[in-house]
Amino acid sequence: MRNRVVITGIGWVTPLGRSIEEVWAKLLEAQSGIAMTTLFDARYFPTQFSAEVKNYHLPENLKQSGKHEDISRATGFALDAAQQAWRMAGLPEPGSENSKAVDPYSVGVYLGSGEGSLDFENFTRTALASWNQENRGLDMTLWGQRALQSFHALREIEQEPAMPISHLSMEFNARGPTLNCLTACAASTQALGEATELIRRGDAEVMISGGAHSMIHPFGVTGFNRLTALSTFNEDPARSCRPFDATRSGFVIGEGAGVLILESLAHAEARGARILAEVVGYGSSADAYRVTDQHPEGRGAIVAIESALRDAGLQTGDIDYINAHGTGTKENDSTETFAIKGVFKERAKLVPISSIKSMMGHLIAAAGAVEAITCVLCIRDQIIPPTANYSVPDPECDLDYVPNHARKIKVNVVMSNSFGFGGQNDTLIIRNFS
């Protein structure tokens, strides 16, 4: 018999803020976190806006601990979100006398986190200084010499995608299973699903799980612009992300982190924890189709959704709300709609669906975790956030996308979809705990 897995803490750092209640209120009011980019000079890029975490500073206690120097922006987000979630869960403060009450070998970390941002200015300065005009190329010997002098060792290491889990394991003395996956936009949903499986089979009692990412830098934006995946609606950034709308033109790159504390039900009850919700279903698949596209018939997405329902022992009629991947690209939104119809059949038009990326932007590897937290809050408050900027219906996207205004409904069971570049598909089902 597998262990039941419950959620006891949540925390996030987002383009709309870092307080759970403040950000949740903004989502329900359809406020936007998307604005002109300030983290670098984007004036010559096709896309000059993004969903940045504004005026961010690492909490003082984390800054002064001496364990997290020269960390990447994403690692800072992860630490902050994890600290919020850990404290909400009522787990003992790291290093305190009470910390001995939790076996460190029963606590693990599973994140879906992306690479840290490149030290771009230093990189380009070194490249320019090593240019051989006569040969029209880099003098690699000179490049190596200058790089050794100017590159910062810790900042280079902090680019590695696994660094956030290293910092989290240090901060919370988590000595159990510690893993990171980077399955593009599905990463943190997959991390949450796999962390759930670790607890179910008894490999851990507590998992710090979610994701963190920051790709708002010249290389990150260049790549997505070259793929023509980003919106270029520079004249009105707040309205640039329009999931499921006929005028949608691409996603908006964002950054941030979301972390949830998952526990076995027995562990949570033994310490008297307040239980927020229960993870009851997880499904994962790959399209095996193309490195940048989903299968146009949503084959992999259908498998992930059906697998999650089967894992939860539920039927489509049990789902009260779907938190969509909903990126705002032509391909994703029509494919996701097709997949939902393929699974839900005639009930597809009766299930409310919305995408918070319309307000939050696409947090890439962190997106699924932030959306899972949103699902927990939907259950708590019996209300669902809207899809903002929806005005022109698309015949290919003909479901109920909760346009522009939050909706009070009965919310007992929610489904959250994440579909990544390369055809990775992951679905979670979260239920009101009873």
C-alpha positions as a printed Julia matrix, in Angstrom:
434×3 Matrix{Float64}:
   0.0    0.0     0.0
   1.52   3.32   -1.07
   1.76   6.37    1.18
  -0.66   9.25    0.69
   1.11  12.52   -0.16
  -0.07  15.86    1.19
   0.98  19.48    0.74
   1.79  21.34    3.95
   3.65  24.44    2.73
   3.82  26.69   -0.33
   6.03  29.6    -1.31
   6.8   31.54   -4.45
   8.76  34.4    -5.98
   6.97  35.74   -9.06
   6.68  38.73  -11.4
   3.62  39.75   -9.35
   5.45  39.62   -6.0
   6.52  37.05   -3.43
   3.78  37.08   -0.81
   1.29  34.25   -1.29
  -1.71  36.42   -0.46
  -0.58  39.5    -2.4
   0.14  37.57   -5.59
  -3.03  35.53   -5.29
  -5.12  38.7    -4.98
  -3.46  40.14   -8.08
  -4.14  36.97  -10.08
  -7.81  37.07   -9.12
  -7.95  40.71  -10.21
  -6.29  39.89  -13.56
  -3.34  42.19  -12.88
  -0.27  41.84  -15.09
   3.37  41.35  -14.09
   4.57  41.95  -17.66
   6.44  45.17  -18.53
   9.41  46.47  -20.51
  12.62  44.57  -19.79
  15.09  46.24  -17.41
  17.51  43.38  -16.62
  19.37  44.09  -19.86
  19.13  46.53  -22.75
  16.51  44.9   -24.99
  15.82  47.83  -27.27
  17.28  46.06  -30.33
  15.46  42.78  -29.74
  12.2   41.83  -31.47
  10.75  41.32  -27.96
  11.52  44.2   -25.61
   9.37  43.15  -22.64
   9.24  40.3   -20.14
   7.82  39.25  -16.78
  10.63  40.16  -14.39
  10.75  39.71  -10.64
  10.95  43.41   -9.82
  13.38  44.97   -7.31
  14.27  41.59   -5.86
  16.49  41.16   -2.8
  17.37  37.9    -1.09
  15.98  37.79    2.49
  18.56  39.0     5.02
  18.83  35.75    6.96
  19.71  33.88    3.78
  22.13  36.57    2.7
  23.94  36.62    6.04
  24.2   32.86    6.5
  27.47  32.77    4.53
  26.35  29.67    2.63
  24.95  31.31   -0.47
  27.51  33.72   -1.9
  27.57  34.55   -5.62
  24.45  32.53   -6.29
  22.5   32.86   -9.51
  19.24  34.79   -9.63
  17.26  31.55   -9.94
  18.97  29.98   -6.92
  18.06  33.03   -4.85
  14.44  32.69   -5.94
  14.48  28.98   -5.02
  15.91  29.61   -1.56
  13.38  32.34   -0.84
  10.39  30.3    -2.03
  11.59  27.23   -0.13
  12.02  29.2     3.08
   8.45  30.51    2.76
   7.1   27.0     2.19
   9.19  25.45    4.99
   7.95  28.01    7.49
   4.33  27.66    6.39
   4.62  23.91    6.87
   5.65  24.53   10.47
   8.87  22.58   10.09
  11.68  23.48   12.54
  14.01  26.32   11.61
  17.31  25.0    10.2
  20.0   24.91   12.89
  17.55  25.34   15.77
  17.32  22.95   18.69
  13.96  21.76   17.34
  15.55  20.83   14.0
  16.6   17.52   15.53
  12.92  16.53   15.59
  13.08  15.85   11.84
  15.39  13.13   10.54
  17.53  14.87    7.86
  17.86  11.61    5.94
  14.08  11.49    5.51
  14.02  14.97    3.88
  14.8   15.28    0.17
  14.83  17.89   -2.59
  13.44  17.49   -6.1
  13.45  20.57   -8.31
  12.85  21.33  -11.93
  15.39  24.11  -12.32
  17.12  25.64  -15.29
  20.6   26.84  -15.94
  21.82  29.97  -14.16
  22.26  33.14  -16.18
  25.52  33.68  -17.99
  27.9   36.42  -16.78
  27.07  38.05  -20.11
  28.92  41.36  -19.8
  32.13  39.67  -18.67
  31.76  37.0   -21.36
  31.34  39.51  -24.19
  34.07  41.8   -22.86
  36.52  38.9   -22.82
  35.47  37.79  -26.3
  35.92  41.28  -27.76
  39.32  41.64  -26.12
  40.4   38.3   -27.65
  39.27  39.04  -31.2
  41.89  38.63  -33.94
  40.91  41.07  -36.66
  43.41  39.68  -39.17
  42.05  36.13  -38.91
  38.46  37.27  -38.29
  38.08  34.99  -35.32
  38.85  34.51  -31.64
  42.43  34.03  -30.54
  41.68  31.06  -28.3
  45.02  31.23  -26.49
  44.39  34.84  -25.58
  40.77  33.99  -24.78
  41.89  31.35  -22.29
  44.38  33.7   -20.63
  41.89  36.53  -20.3
  39.08  34.21  -19.15
  41.27  32.82  -16.36
  41.91  36.37  -15.18
  38.38  37.75  -15.47
  35.89  34.91  -14.97
  34.61  34.38  -11.45
  34.86  30.7   -10.5
  31.76  30.56   -8.29
  29.61  32.47  -10.78
  30.62  30.03  -13.5
  29.7   27.04  -11.31
  26.41  28.67  -10.39
  25.33  28.42  -14.03
  24.86  24.67  -13.55
  21.16  23.62  -13.34
  21.86  21.45  -10.28
  23.11  24.3    -8.1
  19.7   25.29   -6.64
  19.22  21.8    -5.16
  22.7   21.99   -3.64
  21.89  25.25   -1.9
  18.49  24.01   -0.71
  19.96  20.81    0.69
  22.57  22.88    2.58
  20.07  25.39    3.9
  17.54  22.84    5.16
  19.98  20.04    6.03
  18.12  17.79    3.59
  20.18  14.63    3.26
  17.63  12.39    1.57
  17.05  11.95   -2.18
  18.21  15.1    -3.97
  17.51  15.45   -7.69
  16.94  17.99  -10.45
  15.27  17.59  -13.81
  15.25  20.07  -16.67
  12.5   18.95  -19.01
  11.91  22.45  -20.35
   8.52  23.98  -19.52
   7.32  20.76  -17.85
  10.24  20.56  -15.41
   8.74  21.58  -12.07
   5.49  19.69  -12.65
   7.58  16.61  -13.36
   9.68  17.31  -10.25
   6.54  17.48   -8.11
   5.24  14.25   -9.63
   8.5   12.39   -9.12
   8.86  13.75   -5.58
   5.36  12.41   -4.91
   6.48   8.98   -6.12
   9.49   9.03   -3.77
   7.22   9.62   -0.78
   4.64   7.12   -1.98
   7.18   4.3    -2.02
   8.78   5.3     1.28
  12.1    6.71    0.08
  11.41  10.01    1.88
   8.96  11.48    4.38
   9.35  15.13    3.35
  10.24  16.53   -0.07
  11.09  20.15   -0.87
   9.87  20.28   -4.45
   9.12  22.75   -7.23
  11.27  24.75   -9.61
  13.2   27.93  -10.33
  14.41  29.61  -13.5
  15.56  32.93  -14.93
  16.18  33.22  -18.68
  15.68  36.98  -19.03
  19.11  37.63  -20.47
  20.37  38.21  -24.04
  21.07  34.56  -24.82
  17.75  33.34  -23.43
  15.64  35.89  -25.27
  17.65  35.46  -28.49
  16.97  31.73  -28.54
  13.21  32.06  -28.14
  13.07  34.97  -30.61
  14.88  32.83  -33.18
  12.25  30.13  -32.62
   9.56  32.81  -33.19
   7.96  31.63  -29.95
   7.87  35.0   -28.14
   5.22  37.65  -28.5
   6.51  40.87  -30.08
   3.58  43.07  -29.0
   5.92  45.79  -27.71
   3.27  48.52  -27.84
   1.32  47.09  -24.9
   3.27  44.53  -22.82
   0.47  43.96  -20.3
  -1.77  42.7   -23.11
   0.94  40.8   -24.96
   0.12  37.33  -23.63
  -3.31  36.22  -24.87
  -3.75  32.47  -24.32
  -6.5   30.82  -26.39
  -7.4   34.14  -28.03
  -7.55  34.24  -31.84
  -5.04  37.13  -31.85
  -2.43  35.35  -29.7
   1.09  35.74  -31.05
   3.48  34.03  -28.64
   4.43  33.6   -25.01
   6.11  36.1   -22.68
   9.29  34.97  -20.96
   9.21  35.26  -17.19
  11.25  34.23  -14.16
  10.73  33.12  -10.59
  10.32  30.09   -8.37
   7.65  28.01   -6.74
   8.26  25.49   -3.95
   5.87  23.12   -2.18
   6.5   20.99    0.89
   5.23  17.47    0.24
   4.91  15.0     3.11
   3.61  11.55    3.72
   0.25  11.81    5.4
   1.51   9.82    8.39
   4.46  12.19    8.91
   2.3   15.29    8.6
  -0.33  14.0    11.01
   2.26  12.81   13.53
   3.59  16.34   13.92
   0.16  18.0    13.78
   0.78  19.82   10.5
  -1.93  21.84    8.78
  -2.68  20.07    5.5
  -3.42  22.31    2.51
  -4.27  19.68   -0.12
  -3.37  16.22   -1.35
  -1.52  15.15   -4.52
  -3.54  12.23   -5.88
  -2.51  11.87   -9.52
   0.56  12.18  -11.71
   1.04  11.36  -15.38
   4.07  11.8   -17.61
   4.83  11.13  -21.28
   6.91  12.16  -24.27
   5.66  12.94  -27.77
   8.75  11.49  -29.5
   7.89  13.87  -32.31
  10.09  16.95  -32.72
  12.58  18.82  -30.54
  10.67  22.11  -30.51
   7.03  21.15  -31.08
   4.28  19.13  -29.49
   2.54  16.58  -31.65
  -0.27  18.56  -33.35
  -2.82  15.92  -32.3
  -1.72  16.19  -28.66
  -0.87  12.49  -28.44
   1.62  12.84  -25.61
  -0.56  15.33  -23.74
  -3.51  12.93  -23.92
  -1.37  10.12  -22.48
  -0.19  12.33  -19.58
  -3.74  13.45  -18.72
  -5.16   9.94  -18.93
  -2.27   8.56  -16.85
  -2.86  11.16  -14.12
  -6.57  10.32  -13.99
  -5.82   6.62  -13.79
  -3.2    7.17  -11.09
  -5.73   9.17   -9.06
  -8.5    6.63   -9.6
 -10.72   9.44  -10.92
 -12.92  10.08  -13.95
 -13.12  13.23  -16.06
 -16.38  14.05  -14.27
 -14.44  14.45  -11.02
 -12.32  17.36  -12.3
 -13.67  20.77  -11.28
 -11.01  22.97  -12.91
  -8.05  22.67  -15.27
  -5.06  24.96  -14.83
  -3.84  25.0   -18.42
  -0.3   25.15  -19.72
  -1.78  27.93  -21.9
   1.32  29.68  -23.19
  -0.28  31.98  -25.76
   1.4   30.44  -28.79
  -0.72  29.39  -31.77
   0.48  25.8   -31.6
   0.36  25.12  -27.85
  -3.1   26.47  -27.15
  -4.8   24.68  -30.02
  -2.96  21.42  -29.22
  -3.84  21.61  -25.52
  -7.47  22.28  -26.4
  -7.42  19.3   -28.75
  -5.93  17.09  -26.02
  -8.51  18.15  -23.4
 -11.3   17.41  -25.86
  -9.71  14.07  -26.67
  -9.82  13.01  -23.02
 -12.89  14.81  -21.67
 -15.09  14.25  -24.76
 -18.51  15.9   -24.39
 -17.63  17.19  -20.91
 -14.72  19.28  -22.22
 -16.92  22.34  -22.7
 -18.26  22.1   -19.15
 -14.91  22.24  -17.32
 -13.52  25.73  -16.65
  -9.94  26.19  -17.87
  -7.61  29.13  -17.37
  -4.01  30.18  -17.85
  -2.23  32.39  -15.33
   0.6   32.86  -17.86
  -1.61  35.61  -19.29
  -0.66  37.64  -16.19
   2.49  35.97  -14.85
   4.32  35.26  -18.09
   5.96  31.89  -18.69
   8.37  31.05  -15.87
   9.81  28.18  -17.99
  11.1   25.48  -15.59
   9.37  27.17  -12.63
   5.98  27.54  -14.35
   4.45  24.23  -13.26
   5.26  24.71   -9.57
   3.76  28.2    -9.47
   0.68  26.85  -11.21
   0.44  23.95   -8.72
   0.44  26.5    -5.89
  -2.35  28.33   -7.71
  -4.34  25.09   -7.73
  -3.91  24.73   -3.95
  -5.24  28.27   -3.49
  -8.2   27.57   -5.78
  -9.18  24.68   -3.5
  -8.63  26.74   -0.36
 -10.74  29.71   -1.47
 -13.2   28.02   -3.87
 -12.41  30.43   -6.67
 -10.47  30.17   -9.93
  -8.32  32.82  -11.61
  -9.14  34.1   -15.09
  -7.39  33.98  -18.42
  -6.56  37.66  -18.9
  -6.53  39.49  -22.25
  -9.12  37.19  -23.81
 -11.32  39.05  -26.3
 -11.46  37.32  -29.69
 -12.65  33.69  -29.72
 -10.72  31.22  -31.84
 -12.79  28.49  -33.55
  -9.99  26.01  -32.77
 -10.06  26.96  -29.08
 -13.73  26.71  -28.19
 -13.74  25.74  -24.51
 -14.51  27.71  -21.33
 -11.3   29.67  -20.63
 -12.73  31.82  -17.79
 -12.15  35.09  -19.68
 -10.87  38.15  -17.79
 -12.71  37.68  -14.47
 -12.19  35.25  -11.6
 -15.02  32.82  -10.98
 -16.44  31.45   -7.73
 -17.16  27.75   -8.15
 -17.03  24.59   -6.09
 -13.44  23.37   -6.33
 -12.63  19.96   -4.93
 -10.32  18.42   -7.55
  -8.04  20.31   -9.93
  -5.8   19.28  -12.8
  -2.63  21.12  -13.79
  -0.98  20.59  -17.2
   2.59  21.35  -18.26
   3.8   20.63  -21.78
   7.42  21.39  -22.63
   9.56  22.05  -25.68
  10.69  18.7   -27.01
   7.34  17.07  -26.25
   7.61  16.46  -22.51
   4.15  16.25  -20.97
   3.26  16.19  -17.29
  -0.07  16.4   -15.47
  -0.81  16.65  -11.75
  -4.14  16.17  -10.0
  -4.55  17.86   -6.61
  -7.53  17.3    -4.34
  -9.04  18.9    -1.28
  -7.78  16.92    1.69
 -10.3   14.84    3.57
